[in-house]
Structure formats: structure tokens, C-alpha cells
Amino acid sequence: VRLTLQERYLDDVAKIDNVQLIEEVHGYKLFNNVARRILKVEDVTVNSTKLTGKGQVVAVGDTGIDSAHPAFKGRIKRAIALGRPGKTNDSDGHGTHVCGSVLGSDKLKDGGPIQGTAPEAELVMQSLLDSQGGLGGIPDDLVDLFKPAYDLGARVHNNSWGSVRPGLAYDESCRELDRFVIDNPDMVICFAAGNDGVDRDGNGVIDLRQVGSE
């Protein structure tokens, strides 16, 4: 249950027998602005077999997708609207970018390939963008994000978004994620670590508790 409550009433709510936990709800923002070369996945080979994602389904929870983009031609298995009723288009652009990082496959003007990590995989896109430009489509219970994608055959779920506040403690969202993975060990769920951070000592490493991942 989510509700807006004045701080002075917290003790009263905590005394209700059915209340087991009270946590502050934090906002979300988009992560991931760089791709394939930095990920070092230009050629992924295992036991002399080049891995391209063929036969796999990957789910992406993000702003939406440009379904007419040639990089995804014939490989969008399902697009699901969670933030705007009936709309999965990508007015933000972030979701299309992330899907390209994950499984895009196209050619440059000179004919050279430009590809994502798994250029032959199929896509389940879950559009989280709301009408105000935020991520209001993220379900209160993250299981409601992962389960529909799992039922459509996705065994990898990518989420390039996270808390607006880095270094948060383990919370209910974390428990929901862990519970789903325990119940469905054949699914890999990925969250971006964030675009921001502080390196106060200048050692080239982001300081502890600055990672903004979910």
C-alpha cells in the first residue's frame, strides 16, 4: 500500500496490527548512456561459438520504443504499455537507445554493422513512461513487471533506471526482485548502476554508497 502521510502520523500508523513495515518511496530516473564497445561485447564467443542472442527473448523496461526503427525489424515480440494506456512509442528516446544497446542490429551508411549485445534476440518492451514524462509505469510491486515478461519467454530483463537517491538501504523493492529471482532462477534481471557518483578522494573510483542502482 502506498499513501501520502504527514510525519506526525507515522507512529499512529505503525501501531496498526497489520502494518509490518513503513518505508519512504523514492523517485526513479533513467540510466545508461553508452553502449557496445564500452560493454566489451563486440564479439562474444564461448567454446568457438559466437553468441548473438539467437533463440532468446530479452525484456526491456524503459520509456518505450520506436517500433519502426530498422534495428528491431521483425524482432519485437510484444510491446506492453504500463505508463500510458495503449501507448508504447518512445517520445523520450531513452528506451529506443537502450533496446539498441541490448539487441539492435543495423548498418552504418558505409555498410558496416552497428549492433547491440544480442543482435539476433527477440524483444519484449515494457513502456514505463507516463504522460508527465516520468517513470510512473513502474508497478508498485516489481513482480508485476517481471512476471508478464517471463510468461512471454523472456529470460533476461534489462532495467536502465534506478533511484534518484544513491546508496539506499535494502528495501521492499529489493526484496521483490530477490523473491522473483529465487522463484524463477532461470531469469537474469539487470539494473544499471547509474550515470552519477562522487569521487571525493580523486582516486578514479566512485565512492562507497554512491551507486544509484535499484
C-alpha positions as CSV (number, residue, x, y, z in Angstrom):
1,V,0.0,0.0,0.0
2,R,1.3,3.4,-0.9
3,L,0.0,6.6,0.6
4,T,0.9,10.2,1.4
5,L,1.2,10.7,5.1
6,Q,2.3,13.6,7.3
7,E,5.3,12.6,9.5
8,R,3.4,13.3,12.7
9,Y,1.0,10.4,12.0
10,L,3.7,7.8,11.4
11,D,3.6,6.5,15.0
12,D,-0.1,6.1,14.8
13,V,0.1,4.1,11.6
14,A,2.9,2.0,13.0
15,K,0.7,0.9,15.9
16,I,-1.8,-0.7,13.5
17,D,-1.5,-4.5,13.9
18,N,-1.5,-5.2,10.1
19,V,1.4,-2.8,9.4
20,Q,4.7,-4.7,9.3
21,L,6.9,-2.1,7.6
22,I,6.9,1.6,6.7
23,E,9.4,2.8,4.1
24,E,9.8,6.1,2.2
25,V,9.1,5.8,-1.5
26,H,11.8,7.3,-3.7
27,G,11.5,8.5,-7.3
28,Y,13.2,6.9,-10.3
29,K,15.3,8.3,-13.1
30,L,16.8,6.9,-16.3
31,F,20.4,5.4,-16.5
32,N,22.7,4.1,-19.3
33,N,24.0,6.5,-21.9
34,V,26.8,4.4,-23.5
35,A,26.9,1.0,-25.2
36,R,28.5,-1.9,-27.0
37,R,32.3,-1.0,-27.2
38,I,32.4,0.0,-23.5
39,L,30.5,-3.1,-22.6
40,K,33.3,-5.1,-24.4
41,V,30.7,-7.3,-26.2
42,E,31.7,-6.6,-29.9
43,D,32.4,-10.4,-30.3
44,V,31.2,-12.7,-27.6
45,T,32.5,-16.3,-28.2
46,V,32.2,-19.3,-26.0
47,N,33.8,-22.6,-27.0
48,S,34.3,-21.3,-30.5
49,T,30.6,-20.4,-30.8
50,K,29.7,-16.8,-31.4
51,L,26.8,-15.8,-29.2
52,T,24.3,-13.5,-30.8
53,G,21.1,-14.0,-28.8
54,K,19.5,-16.2,-31.4
55,G,16.5,-18.0,-29.9
56,Q,16.5,-15.9,-26.8
57,V,13.9,-13.3,-25.6
58,V,15.0,-10.2,-23.8
59,A,12.7,-7.9,-21.9
60,V,13.4,-4.2,-21.5
61,G,11.6,-2.0,-19.1
62,D,12.1,1.6,-20.2
63,T,10.4,4.7,-21.8
64,G,9.2,2.9,-24.9
65,I,10.4,2.0,-28.4
66,D,10.5,3.4,-31.9
67,S,8.9,0.2,-33.4
68,A,9.5,1.4,-36.9
69,H,13.3,1.6,-36.4
70,P,15.1,-0.9,-38.8
71,A,17.4,-2.0,-36.0
72,F,14.5,-4.0,-34.5
73,K,12.7,-5.1,-37.7
74,G,10.8,-8.4,-37.2
75,R,12.1,-9.0,-33.7
76,I,9.7,-7.1,-31.4
77,K,7.7,-9.9,-29.9
78,R,5.5,-7.7,-27.7
79,A,5.2,-4.1,-26.7
80,I,3.4,-3.5,-23.4
81,A,2.0,-0.2,-22.2
82,L,2.4,0.3,-18.5
83,G,2.7,4.1,-18.1
84,R,0.4,5.5,-20.9
85,P,-2.7,3.5,-21.7
86,G,-2.3,1.9,-25.2
87,K,1.0,3.8,-26.0
88,T,4.4,2.2,-26.2
89,N,6.0,4.8,-28.5
90,D,9.2,6.5,-27.3
91,S,8.8,10.3,-27.1
92,D,11.8,10.4,-24.8
93,G,14.3,8.3,-26.9
94,H,16.0,6.6,-24.0
95,G,14.1,3.3,-24.4
96,T,15.0,3.0,-28.1
97,H,18.6,3.7,-27.2
98,V,18.7,1.0,-24.5
99,C,17.0,-1.5,-26.8
100,G,19.6,-0.7,-29.3
101,S,22.3,-1.4,-26.7
102,V,20.7,-4.7,-25.8
103,L,19.7,-6.2,-29.2
104,G,19.8,-3.6,-32.0
105,S,21.1,-4.7,-35.4
106,D,21.5,-2.2,-38.3
107,K,24.1,-0.9,-40.8
108,L,26.0,2.3,-41.0
109,K,25.9,4.5,-44.1
110,D,29.2,2.8,-45.3
111,G,27.6,-0.6,-44.9
112,G,29.4,-1.6,-41.8
113,P,27.4,-3.3,-39.0
114,I,26.2,-1.5,-35.9
115,Q,24.9,-3.9,-33.3
116,G,23.8,-4.3,-29.7
117,T,24.8,-7.1,-27.3
118,A,22.5,-9.7,-28.6
119,P,21.6,-8.7,-32.2
120,E,19.5,-11.8,-33.0
121,A,17.4,-11.9,-29.9
122,E,13.7,-11.0,-29.7
123,L,12.4,-8.2,-27.7
124,V,9.6,-7.7,-25.1
125,M,9.3,-4.0,-24.5
126,Q,7.5,-2.7,-21.3
127,S,6.9,1.0,-21.7
128,L,7.2,2.7,-18.3
129,L,6.9,6.3,-19.5
130,D,3.9,8.2,-18.1
131,S,2.1,11.2,-19.6
132,Q,4.2,13.6,-17.5
133,G,7.4,12.3,-18.8
134,G,8.3,10.3,-15.7
135,L,8.5,6.6,-14.9
136,G,5.0,6.2,-13.5
137,G,4.5,2.9,-15.2
138,I,6.8,1.1,-12.8
139,P,4.5,-1.2,-10.8
140,D,4.3,-0.8,-7.1
141,D,5.3,-4.5,-6.9
142,L,8.2,-5.2,-9.2
143,V,7.0,-8.8,-9.6
144,D,4.2,-7.3,-11.8
145,L,7.0,-6.0,-14.1
146,F,9.0,-9.2,-14.3
147,K,6.2,-11.9,-14.4
148,P,4.5,-10.8,-17.6
149,A,7.8,-10.7,-19.4
150,Y,8.8,-14.1,-18.1
151,D,5.5,-15.5,-19.2
152,L,6.3,-14.3,-22.7
153,G,9.5,-16.2,-22.7
154,A,12.0,-13.6,-21.6
155,R,14.8,-14.9,-19.5
156,V,16.8,-11.7,-19.4
157,H,15.2,-8.5,-18.1
158,N,17.0,-5.2,-18.5
159,N,16.3,-2.0,-16.4
160,S,18.3,1.1,-17.2
161,W,16.8,3.1,-14.4
162,G,17.0,3.4,-10.7
163,S,16.6,5.5,-7.6
164,V,17.1,9.3,-7.7
165,R,18.9,8.8,-4.4
166,P,22.1,6.7,-4.4
167,G,23.2,4.4,-1.6
168,L,19.8,3.4,-0.4
169,A,19.4,0.6,2.1
170,Y,17.9,-2.8,1.1
171,D,14.2,-2.1,0.8
172,E,10.9,-3.7,-0.3
173,S,11.7,-3.3,-4.0
174,C,15.0,-5.2,-3.4
175,R,13.0,-8.0,-1.7
176,E,10.5,-8.2,-4.5
177,L,13.4,-8.5,-7.0
178,D,15.2,-11.2,-5.0
179,R,11.9,-13.1,-4.4
180,F,11.2,-13.3,-8.1
181,V,14.8,-14.5,-8.9
182,I,14.6,-17.1,-6.1
183,D,11.2,-18.4,-7.5
184,N,12.5,-18.1,-11.2
185,P,16.2,-18.9,-11.1
186,D,16.3,-19.2,-14.9
187,M,15.8,-15.4,-15.3
188,V,18.6,-12.9,-15.1
189,I,17.5,-9.4,-14.1
190,C,19.9,-6.5,-14.8
191,F,19.8,-3.0,-13.3
192,A,22.1,-0.1,-14.4
193,A,24.5,1.2,-11.8
194,G,23.7,4.8,-12.7
195,N,25.3,7.7,-14.5
196,D,26.3,9.7,-11.5
197,G,28.5,9.5,-8.5
198,V,31.1,11.3,-6.3
199,D,34.9,10.6,-6.2
200,R,35.9,12.8,-3.3
201,D,39.4,11.4,-2.9
202,G,40.2,11.6,-6.6
203,N,41.3,8.0,-7.0
204,G,39.3,7.4,-10.1
205,V,36.8,5.1,-8.3
206,I,33.3,6.2,-7.3
207,D,33.0,6.4,-3.5
208,L,31.2,3.8,-1.5
209,R,27.4,4.1,-1.4
210,Q,27.3,6.4,-4.4
211,V,26.0,3.7,-6.8
212,G,22.4,4.6,-7.8
213,S,21.2,1.1,-8.8
214,E,17.8,-0.2,-7.8
